Amino acid sequence: MQDRTRGILEMTGAMLISGTIGGFVVGSGLPVLHVVFWRCVFGFVALLAVCAAMGLFRPGMLTRRQLVIAVLGGVAIVLNWLLLFAAYGHASISVATAVYNTQPFMLVGLGVVFLGERLTAARLAWLGIAFGGVLLVLQGRPGSAAPGGDYLVGIALALGAAFFYALAALAAKALRGVKPHLIALIHVAVGIVMLAPFGALSALPTGNQSWSILLTLGLVHTGAMYILLYGALQRLPTPVAGALSFLYPLVALAVDIVWFGREFGAVQLAGMATILFGAAGMTLGWTSLRVAGRRAV
């Protein structure tokens, strides 16, 4: 199998898995802190086996500085999971996922502040489009929100999750040359240490269904997903990987509609589409709407 074809299949698989994570989180009925903790535990087991098989525990694989950066990135990614999973319970899976896709803009903003990167007119234009999408989502009907949830709280949580993801991505930029599987292992290890003191072990989940969901989140949505994702990123050009990444919110929308029977108003759907369009323009480096239209054909 050619590397490009294999990469496309791996990226597609990773995004399909990512898109279903909200269904498992909400379907578990467990507190978000517990879900994230056990995701880290089972993900740690899977990634530990992968890293050992790849021989990544040799001396010199990480400097002390790289370890510190990886740990800080782990703190950010765990906070990202906590906020995003909490957002599902307020604003629905697909709305939270769409708003969460503002992360490329936050990463650009952090790059401007901390790395001295240039903010171009095209990037500002895509930011404006995505921001308009967020405003449309805010105007949407809260009736589609999760039962008992606060719609605006869900939007705020999703934005917070995007910010912490951008921080984790910024940390990853400083870890060039470090195997991503090892970074992911450190991240889930940090999650275990962070969350264990907050009662995740004091009240264990009960029932085979709860444990099955947690095992799936750890082994499939963390271990297998990371392996597929990192394999794809090593094989695919950035524009191809970026384009395929938008399968994630589309699958999340399907999960909301098919799994949970949620209905969305035209304004909400337009807002989600606008956010994703702006994020696509930023991610794929479109320089104008004219270029976007030509590439979309």
Buried (B, 14 or more C-beta within 10 A) or exposed (E): EEEEEBBBBBBBBBBBBBBBBBBBBBBBEBBBBBBBBBBBBBBBBBBBEBBEEEEBEEEEBBEEEBBEBBBBBBBBBBBBBBBBBBBBBBBBBBBBBBBBBBBBBBBBBBBEEEEEBEEEEBBEBBBEBBBBBBEBBBEBEBEBBBEEBBBEBBBBBBBBBBBBBBBBBBBBBBBEEBBBBBBBBBBBBBBBEBBBEEEBEEEEBEEEEBBEBBBBBBBBBBBBBBBBBBBBBEBBEEEBBBBBBBBBBBBBBBBBBEBBEBEBBEBBBBBBBBBBBBBBBBBBBBBEBEBBEEBEE
